[in-house]
Amino acid sequence: MWFKDFQIIKKIHNKYNLSGPLLDAGGLENPTVADYDISVKTAYHRTIELGGHRREIVIPHENQKDRYIPINRPWKFIDKDYLILNPENGAPSIEELPKHYGEQFQTVILTSVFEHVVDPFICSDALYKIIKPGGYIINCAPFMFPRHDKVDNWRYSPEALKYIHEKSGFTFIEGDYHIQYKTTDGIGNYHDFNEPQPIIGCYAFCQK
């Protein structure tokens, strides 16, 4: 999960007054949130001579762990008793949720989950079935990000998320690239801080 995911979901909540019952699909009780602005602020700026011209380069800071911040139950501002279902903790997979939950949830949130599913269309169909009529889904997913898990299958644009969720029957309300960091911003790969990385993420907000 990224801190800008938290920010965009809070912004959507303030605009549309989201409510429970809320499900965090694939979420965690105490997620570690990456605030990449911290990495940008601590990056080193150096001026070098290149071909007779002076230019500034940005070098990632050697401590890329500073950007990771724990947040306890990040969506409690929407529903203090919200449910967290993560297959890694023994919960049903997204595809299996309709067998256990009917049209039960008013709001469903996914952050950094959709890139790990096997078939996003089947998962979107399953999520549609567990949301109440008039309920909402917020899906935040990477467009450009390094491989970060054993099962890391997909990257998305806002248009792709829109298409997938509309195929399930959702009405698209809004979506965009809410995270856009360039290689030259000075963010280093967690496993090799010398390796700069661009990070681009997007979201889709839809209604059943």
C-alpha positions in Angstrom: 0.0 0.0 0.0 1.2 3.5 -0.8 0.5 6.7 1.2 -1.0 8.3 -1.8 -3.6 5.5 -1.9 -4.5 6.5 1.6 -4.8 10.1 0.5 -7.0 9.5 -2.5 -9.3 7.2 -0.6 -9.7 9.8 2.1 -10.4 12.4 -0.6 -13.1 10.2 -2.1 -14.6 9.5 1.3 -14.8 13.3 2.0 -16.5 13.8 -1.4 -18.9 10.9 -1.4 -19.4 10.2 2.3 -18.5 6.5 2.1 -19.9 4.2 4.8 -19.9 0.6 6.1 -20.2 -2.2 6.1 -16.7 -1.9 4.6 -14.4 -4.7 3.4 -10.7 -4.4 2.9 -10.1 -7.2 0.4 -6.6 -8.5 0.6 -5.8 -5.9 3.3 -3.9 -6.1 6.6 -4.6 -5.0 10.1 -1.4 -3.0 10.4 -0.2 -2.4 6.8 3.2 -0.8 6.2 2.6 2.2 4.0 5.2 3.6 1.6 5.4 7.4 1.5 7.7 8.0 -1.5 7.7 11.8 -0.8 10.1 10.9 2.0 12.6 9.3 -0.4 12.3 12.2 -2.8 13.0 14.7 0.1 16.1 12.8 1.3 17.6 12.1 -2.1 21.1 13.7 -2.9 21.4 16.4 -5.4 24.7 16.7 -7.2 26.0 19.0 -9.9 28.3 17.4 -12.5 30.1 18.5 -15.6 29.0 16.7 -18.7 30.2 17.6 -22.2 31.1 21.1 -21.1 27.7 21.6 -19.5 26.8 21.6 -15.8 23.8 19.5 -14.9 22.1 18.3 -11.7 21.6 14.7 -11.0 19.6 13.1 -8.2 21.0 10.1 -6.3 18.7 8.0 -4.1 19.5 8.1 -0.4 21.1 5.0 1.0 18.3 4.4 3.6 15.2 3.6 1.5 13.5 2.1 4.6 12.6 5.5 6.0 9.6 5.7 3.7 7.8 2.8 5.3 5.2 3.9 7.9 2.9 1.5 9.8 -0.8 2.5 10.0 -3.2 0.7 12.2 -6.5 0.0 10.5 -6.2 2.7 7.9 -9.9 2.8 6.9 -11.4 3.2 10.4 -12.4 6.8 9.4 -15.0 5.1 7.0 -16.0 2.2 9.3 -14.3 1.6 12.6 -15.5 -2.1 12.6 -14.5 -2.9 9.0 -13.7 -6.4 7.9 -10.3 -7.4 6.6 -10.1 -10.6 4.4 -6.7 -11.7 3.2 -6.1 -15.2 1.8 -2.6 -15.2 3.2 -4.2 -15.2 6.7 -6.6 -18.0 5.9 -9.5 -16.0 4.5 -11.3 -17.0 1.2 -9.8 -15.8 -2.0 -11.6 -12.9 -3.8 -13.0 -15.4 -6.3 -14.6 -17.4 -3.4 -16.1 -14.5 -1.5 -19.6 -14.8 -3.1 -19.9 -18.2 -1.5 -19.5 -16.7 1.9 -20.9 -13.2 1.6 -24.0 -12.0 -0.3 -24.7 -8.4 -1.1 -23.3 -7.5 2.3 -20.8 -4.6 1.8 -21.5 -1.0 1.1 -17.9 -0.3 0.3 -15.0 -2.5 -0.8 -11.4 -1.3 -0.9 -8.4 -2.9 -2.7 -4.9 -1.4 -2.4 -2.0 -3.1 -4.1 -4.0 -6.3 -4.5 -5.2 -6.5 -8.1 -1.8 -7.0 -9.6 -1.6 -10.3 -7.7 -4.8 -11.9 -8.7 -4.9 -14.6 -11.4 -7.9 -13.3 -13.4 -9.0 -9.7 -12.8 -12.3 -10.2 -14.6 -13.4 -13.1 -12.4 -12.3 -11.2 -9.3 -14.2 -8.1 -10.4 -17.3 -10.2 -11.0 -17.0 -11.7 -7.5 -16.6 -8.3 -5.9 -19.7 -7.1 -7.7 -21.7 -9.9 -6.1 -20.8 -9.0 -2.6 -21.5 -5.3 -2.8 -24.9 -3.9 -2.0 -26.9 -2.1 -4.8 -25.6 1.4 -4.8 -22.4 0.4 -3.0 -18.9 1.4 -4.0 -15.5 -0.2 -4.9 -12.2 1.6 -4.8 -9.3 -0.2 -6.6 -5.8 1.2 -6.3 -3.2 -0.6 -8.4 0.2 -0.1 -9.9 0.9 0.9 -13.5 4.7 0.9 -13.2 6.4 -0.8 -10.3 9.1 -3.5 -9.8 8.1 -7.1 -9.3 7.5 -7.5 -5.6 6.0 -10.9 -4.9 6.1 -14.5 -6.1 2.7 -14.0 -7.7 2.8 -10.6 -9.4 0.8 -10.9 -12.6 -0.6 -7.5 -13.8 -0.1 -3.8 -14.3 -3.0 -1.4 -14.9 -4.0 1.9 -16.4 -7.1 3.7 -15.1 -8.7 2.8 -18.4 -8.0 -0.9 -17.9 -9.6 -0.8 -14.4 -12.6 1.1 -15.8 -13.0 -1.6 -18.5 -12.7 -4.5 -16.1 -15.2 -3.2 -13.6 -17.7 -2.0 -16.2 -17.7 -5.5 -17.7 -18.8 -6.7 -14.3 -21.7 -4.3 -14.2 -20.2 -1.4 -12.2 -20.6 2.2 -13.2 -17.3 4.1 -13.4 -17.4 7.3 -11.4 -13.8 8.5 -11.5 -10.2 7.3 -11.9 -6.7 8.6 -12.7 -3.0 8.3 -12.1 -2.7 9.5 -8.6 0.9 8.4 -8.2 3.5 9.6 -10.7 7.2 9.5 -9.7 9.9 9.7 -12.3 13.3 7.9 -12.4 14.9 11.3 -11.8 13.0 11.9 -8.6 15.6 10.0 -6.6 13.6 7.0 -5.4 15.7 3.9 -5.0 14.7 0.3 -5.3 14.3 -1.2 -1.8 16.7 -4.0 -2.6 19.3 -1.8 -4.4 19.1 1.8 -3.4 21.5 2.8 -6.2 18.9 1.7 -8.7 16.5 4.6 -9.3 12.9 3.5 -10.1 9.8 5.2 -11.5 6.6 4.5 -9.6 3.2 5.1 -11.3 -0.1 4.0 -9.7 -3.7 4.5 -10.6 -7.2 4.1 -9.1 -10.8 3.5 -10.2 -13.8 4.4 -8.1 -17.0 2.7 -9.2 -20.6 2.1 -8.1 -22.9 -0.9 -8.3 
